[in-house]
Structures are given as C-alpha cells and as structure tokens.
Amino acid sequence: MGQPGGFLEIATYDGKPMSPALPQTESSVFLTSGYTLAEGVNTDELEATWKEWSGADIMNSTPSVGFHNAGLYKQFTEGRTNAFTYVVRAELTKPGEDLKDAVQVLEKVREIGRASCRERV
C-alpha cells in the first residue's frame, strides 16, 4: 500500500502489514528513521538485511521498550526528490515514563545507521 510522501511498505518485521495501523497502546511511540543510500549500495542486499542495519533487531531484543513491529518503506514515486530512499518506522509500546529506555535504543539505532553505509539517519 502506498503511503503519503510516495513510499511503499515493502517489508515488516513480523511479516504482517503494519500500515495503515493505529498505535497498539496509548503510550506507544514511533521511531522513524530516514536513509539516503551511499553511491554503489546494492539495494537487493540492503532490503534483505534491513532488520539488522535499521536497528529493528536491537529493538526486538530489548523487551523493556515493548517492540511491537517495524516496517520498511521504499520511495516509489518517479521523479520526486525526496530526501530519503528508505524509511523505517518502528512502534514501541513501553517506551518508559521518562522515555529513557526508548532513547537508549534510539542511540544504538543511530550508531548502526552511521556505520552501515547509510548517509543520513
């Protein structure tokens, strides 16, 4: 299903469509990361390993944040000059009252993104 901004959901962590979807809880937060590809990146390999480089695996392995699901979105509109080629959206249902756990996970996700040939996170 095409999303606003010209993106198509091409994968989800659990294999079930994430969009459109309402938050699972009133306390849910969504972490959204945008990625611009470095020149020469193999998109087939990138899409096959997205759970690793996007940090979705880290979020899933951190029970304290209540990882629900994550989706990988790819720009599908021709001729648009979006800042990002891919967007990853993840829902955390238990971010913590002070968001401390969610912020710690976000920092880990940022480190992975910087080190994995993505130009912008």
LUMDO-195793 format. One record per residue: x, y, z of N, C-alpha, C in turn; residue in one letter. Coordinates in Angstrom, 1 decimal, decimal comma, padded with zeros to 4 digits, always signed. Example, Ala and Ser with C-alpha at 12.3 -4.5 7.8 and 13.67 -1.06 7.14 Angstrom:
// residues 2
      nx      ny      nz     cax     cay     caz      cx      cy      cz  resn
  +013,2  -005,7  +007,8  +012,3  -004,5  +007,8  +013,2  -003,3  +007,8     A
  +012,8  -002,2  +007,1  +013,7  -001,1  +007,1  +012,9  +000,0  +007,9     S
***
This chain:
// residues 121
      nx      ny      nz     cax     cay     caz      cx      cy      cz  resn
  +000,8  -001,2  +000,0  +000,0  +000,0  +000,0  +000,9  +001,2  +000,0     M
  +000,6  +002,2  -000,9  +001,4  +003,4  -001,0  +001,1  +004,3  +000,2     G
  +002,1  +005,0  +000,7  +001,9  +005,8  +001,9  +002,1  +007,3  +001,5     Q
  +001,6  +008,2  +002,3  +001,8  +009,6  +002,0  +003,3  +009,9  +001,8     P
  +003,6  +010,8  +000,9  +005,0  +011,1  +000,7  +005,7  +010,2  -000,3     G
  +004,9  +009,3  -000,9  +005,4  +008,5  -002,0  +006,2  +007,3  -001,6     G
  +005,9  +006,6  -000,5  +006,6  +005,5  +000,0  +005,7  +004,3  +000,0     F
  +006,3  +003,1  -000,2  +005,5  +001,8  -000,3  +006,1  +000,9  +000,8     L
  +005,2  +000,3  +001,6  +005,7  -000,6  +002,6  +006,1  -001,9  +001,9     E
  +007,4  -002,2  +002,0  +007,9  -003,4  +001,3  +008,2  -004,6  +002,2     I
  +008,3  -004,3  +003,5  +008,5  -005,4  +004,5  +008,1  -005,0  +005,9     A
  +007,8  -005,9  +006,7  +007,6  -005,7  +008,1  +008,3  -006,7  +008,9     T
  +008,6  -006,4  +010,2  +009,4  -007,3  +011,0  +008,7  -008,7  +011,2     Y
  +007,4  -008,6  +011,4  +006,6  -009,9  +011,7  +006,0  -010,4  +010,4     D
  +006,1  -009,8  +009,3  +005,5  -010,3  +008,0  +004,1  -009,9  +007,8     G
  +003,5  -009,2  +008,8  +002,1  -008,7  +008,7  +002,1  -007,2  +008,3     K
  +001,2  -006,8  +007,5  +001,2  -005,4  +007,1  +001,1  -004,5  +008,4     P
  +001,8  -003,4  +008,4  +001,8  -002,5  +009,5  +001,0  -001,3  +009,2     M
  +000,8  -001,0  +008,0  +000,1  +000,2  +007,6  -001,2  -000,1  +006,8     S
  -002,2  +000,6  +007,0  -002,4  +001,6  +008,0  -002,6  +001,0  +009,3     P
  -002,2  +001,6  +010,4  -002,4  +001,0  +011,7  -002,5  +002,0  +012,8     A
  -003,3  +001,8  +013,8  -003,3  +002,6  +014,9  -002,3  +002,2  +015,9     L
  -001,9  +003,0  +016,8  -001,0  +002,6  +017,9  -001,6  +001,5  +018,7     P
  -000,7  +000,5  +019,1  -001,2  -000,6  +019,9  -001,6  -000,2  +021,3     Q
  -001,0  +000,8  +021,9  -001,3  +001,3  +023,2  -001,3  +002,8  +023,2     T
  -001,9  +003,4  +024,2  -001,9  +004,9  +024,4  -000,5  +005,4  +024,6     E
  +000,3  +004,6  +025,1  +001,7  +005,1  +025,4  +002,7  +004,8  +024,3     S
  +002,2  +004,2  +023,2  +003,1  +003,8  +022,1  +003,8  +005,1  +021,5     S
  +005,1  +004,8  +021,1  +005,8  +005,9  +020,4  +006,3  +005,2  +019,1     V
  +006,5  +006,0  +018,1  +007,0  +005,5  +016,8  +008,4  +006,1  +016,6     F
  +009,4  +005,3  +016,3  +010,7  +005,8  +015,9  +010,7  +005,7  +014,4     L
  +011,0  +006,8  +013,8  +011,1  +006,8  +012,3  +012,4  +007,3  +011,9     T
  +013,1  +006,5  +011,0  +014,4  +006,8  +010,5  +014,4  +006,9  +009,0     S
  +015,0  +007,9  +008,5  +015,1  +008,0  +007,0  +016,5  +007,8  +006,6     G
  +016,7  +007,1  +005,4  +018,0  +006,7  +004,9  +018,2  +007,1  +003,5     Y
  +019,3  +007,7  +003,2  +019,7  +008,0  +001,8  +020,9  +007,1  +001,5     T
  +020,8  +006,5  +000,4  +021,9  +005,5  +000,1  +023,2  +006,1  -000,4     L
  +024,2  +005,5  +000,1  +025,6  +005,9  -000,5  +025,7  +005,3  -001,9     A
  +026,5  +006,0  -002,7  +026,6  +005,5  -004,1  +027,2  +004,1  -004,1     E
  +026,6  +003,2  -005,0  +027,1  +001,9  -005,2  +026,5  +000,8  -004,2     G
  +025,6  +001,2  -003,3  +025,0  +000,3  -002,4  +024,1  -000,7  -003,2     V
  +024,2  -002,0  -002,9  +023,3  -003,0  -003,5  +022,0  -003,0  -002,8     N
  +020,9  -002,5  -003,5  +019,6  -002,4  -002,9  +019,0  -003,8  -002,5     T
  +019,3  -004,8  -003,3  +018,7  -006,1  -003,0  +019,3  -006,6  -001,7     D
  +020,6  -006,5  -001,5  +021,2  -006,9  -000,2  +020,7  -006,0  +000,9     E
  +020,6  -004,7  +000,7  +020,1  -003,8  +001,7  +018,7  -004,2  +002,2     L
  +017,8  -004,5  +001,2  +016,5  -004,9  +001,6  +016,4  -006,2  +002,3     E
  +017,3  -007,1  +002,0  +017,3  -008,4  +002,6  +017,8  -008,4  +004,0     A
  +018,6  -007,4  +004,4  +019,2  -007,3  +005,7  +018,7  -006,1  +006,5     T
  +017,6  -005,5  +006,1  +017,1  -004,3  +006,7  +016,9  -004,4  +008,2     W
  +016,5  -005,6  +008,7  +016,2  -005,7  +010,2  +017,5  -005,5  +011,0     K
  +018,6  -005,9  +010,4  +019,9  -005,7  +011,1  +020,3  -004,2  +011,0     E
  +020,5  -003,6  +009,8  +021,0  -002,3  +009,7  +020,1  -001,2  +010,2     W
  +018,8  -001,5  +010,2  +017,8  -000,4  +010,7  +017,7  -000,4  +012,2     S
  +018,3  -001,4  +012,9  +018,2  -001,5  +014,3  +016,9  -002,2  +014,8     G
  +016,1  -002,7  +013,9  +014,9  -003,4  +014,3  +015,2  -004,6  +015,2     A
  +016,3  -005,3  +014,8  +016,7  -006,5  +015,6  +017,0  -006,1  +017,1     D
  +017,7  -004,9  +017,2  +018,0  -004,4  +018,6  +016,8  -004,1  +019,3     I
  +015,8  -003,4  +018,7  +014,6  -003,0  +019,3  +013,8  -004,3  +019,8     M
  +013,8  -005,3  +018,9  +013,1  -006,5  +019,2  +013,8  -007,3  +020,4     N
  +015,1  -007,1  +020,5  +015,8  -007,8  +021,6  +015,9  -007,0  +022,9     S
  +015,1  -005,9  +022,9  +015,1  -005,1  +024,2  +013,7  -005,1  +024,7     T
  +013,4  -006,1  +025,5  +012,0  -006,2  +026,0  +011,4  -005,0  +026,7     P
  +012,3  -004,3  +027,4  +011,8  -003,2  +028,2  +011,1  -002,1  +027,4     S
  +011,3  -002,0  +026,1  +010,7  -001,0  +025,3  +009,4  -001,5  +024,6     V
  +009,1  -002,8  +024,7  +007,8  -003,3  +024,1  +007,7  -003,2  +022,6     G
  +008,8  -003,7  +021,9  +008,8  -003,6  +020,5  +007,5  -004,3  +020,0     F
  +006,8  -003,7  +019,1  +005,6  -004,3  +018,5  +005,9  -004,7  +017,1     H
  +006,3  -003,9  +016,3  +006,6  -004,2  +014,9  +007,4  -003,0  +014,2     N
  +007,9  -003,3  +013,1  +008,7  -002,3  +012,3  +008,4  -002,5  +010,8     A
  +008,4  -001,4  +010,1  +008,1  -001,5  +008,7  +009,2  -000,8  +007,9     G
  +009,5  -001,4  +006,7  +010,5  -000,8  +005,8  +009,7  -000,2  +004,6     L
  +009,9  +001,0  +004,3  +009,2  +001,7  +003,3  +010,2  +002,2  +002,3     Y
  +009,9  +002,1  +001,0  +010,8  +002,5  -000,1  +010,1  +003,5  -001,0     K
  +010,8  +004,5  -001,4  +010,3  +005,5  -002,3  +009,8  +004,9  -003,6     Q
  +008,6  +005,2  -004,0  +008,1  +004,5  -005,2  +007,7  +005,5  -006,3     F
  +007,7  +006,8  -006,0  +007,3  +007,8  -007,0  +008,5  +008,2  -007,8     T
  +008,3  +008,1  -009,1  +009,4  +008,5  -010,1  +009,5  +010,1  -010,1     E
  +010,7  +010,6  -010,2  +010,9  +012,0  -010,4  +010,7  +012,8  -009,2     G
  +010,4  +012,3  -008,0  +010,3  +013,0  -006,8  +011,7  +013,2  -006,2     R
  +011,9  +014,2  -005,6  +013,3  +014,4  -005,0  +013,1  +014,4  -003,4     T
  +012,6  +013,2  -003,0  +012,6  +013,0  -001,5  +014,0  +013,0  -000,9     N
  +014,1  +013,4  +000,3  +015,4  +013,4  +001,0  +015,8  +011,9  +001,2     A
  +014,9  +011,0  +001,3  +015,2  +009,6  +001,7  +014,8  +008,6  +000,7     F
  +015,6  +007,6  +000,5  +015,2  +006,4  -000,4  +014,4  +005,4  +000,4     T
  +014,8  +005,2  +001,7  +014,1  +004,3  +002,6  +013,7  +005,0  +003,9     Y
  +012,6  +004,5  +004,4  +012,2  +005,0  +005,8  +011,8  +003,7  +006,6     V
  +012,2  +003,7  +007,8  +011,9  +002,6  +008,7  +011,1  +003,2  +009,8     V
  +009,9  +002,6  +010,1  +009,0  +003,0  +011,2  +008,9  +001,9  +012,2     R
  +009,1  +002,1  +013,4  +009,0  +001,1  +014,5  +008,1  +001,6  +015,6     A
  +007,3  +000,7  +016,1  +006,4  +001,0  +017,2  +006,9  +000,4  +018,5     E
  +007,1  +001,2  +019,5  +007,5  +000,7  +020,8  +006,3  +001,0  +021,8     L
  +005,8  -000,1  +022,4  +004,6  +000,1  +023,2  +004,9  +000,4  +024,7     T
  +006,1  +000,2  +025,1  +006,5  +000,5  +026,5  +007,8  +001,4  +026,5     K
  +007,7  +002,6  +026,1  +008,9  +003,4  +026,0  +009,5  +003,8  +027,4     P
  +008,7  +003,7  +028,4  +009,1  +004,1  +029,7  +008,6  +005,5  +030,0     G
  +008,3  +005,7  +031,3  +007,7  +007,0  +031,6  +008,5  +008,2  +031,2     E
  +009,8  +008,1  +031,4  +010,7  +009,2  +031,1  +011,4  +009,0  +029,7     D
  +010,9  +008,0  +029,0  +011,4  +007,6  +027,6  +012,9  +007,2  +027,6     L
  +013,4  +006,9  +028,8  +014,9  +006,6  +029,0  +015,2  +005,4  +028,1     K
  +014,4  +004,3  +028,3  +014,7  +003,1  +027,5  +014,7  +003,3  +026,0     D
  +013,6  +004,0  +025,6  +013,5  +004,3  +024,2  +014,6  +005,1  +023,6     A
  +015,1  +006,1  +024,4  +016,2  +006,9  +024,0  +017,5  +006,1  +023,9     V
  +017,7  +005,2  +024,8  +018,9  +004,3  +024,7  +018,9  +003,5  +023,5     Q
  +017,7  +002,9  +023,2  +017,6  +002,1  +022,0  +017,8  +003,0  +020,7     V
  +017,3  +004,2  +020,7  +017,5  +005,1  +019,6  +018,9  +005,4  +019,4     L
  +019,7  +005,6  +020,4  +021,1  +005,8  +020,3  +021,8  +004,7  +019,6     E
  +021,5  +003,4  +020,0  +022,0  +002,2  +019,4  +021,7  +002,2  +017,9     K
  +020,4  +002,5  +017,6  +020,0  +002,5  +016,2  +020,8  +003,5  +015,4     V
  +021,0  +004,7  +015,9  +021,8  +005,7  +015,2  +023,2  +005,3  +014,9     R
  +023,8  +004,6  +015,9  +025,2  +004,1  +015,7  +025,2  +003,1  +014,6     E
  +024,3  +002,2  +014,5  +024,2  +001,2  +013,4  +024,1  +001,9  +012,1     I
  +023,1  +002,9  +012,0  +022,9  +003,6  +010,8  +024,1  +004,3  +010,3     G
  +024,8  +004,9  +011,2  +026,0  +005,7  +010,7  +027,1  +004,7  +010,2     R
  +027,2  +003,5  +010,8  +028,3  +002,6  +010,4  +027,9  +001,7  +009,3     A
  +026,7  +001,8  +008,7  +026,3  +000,8  +007,8  +026,1  +001,4  +006,4     S
  +026,9  +002,3  +006,0  +026,9  +002,9  +004,6  +025,6  +003,7  +004,3     C
  +024,8  +004,0  +005,2  +023,7  +005,0  +005,0  +024,3  +006,4  +005,3     R
  +023,8  +007,3  +004,5  +024,4  +008,6  +004,6  +023,6  +009,5  +005,5     E
  +022,4  +009,2  +005,8  +021,6  +010,0  +006,7  +020,7  +009,2  +007,6     R
  +020,7  +009,4  +008,9  +019,8  +008,7  +009,8  +019,2  +009,7  +010,7     V
***
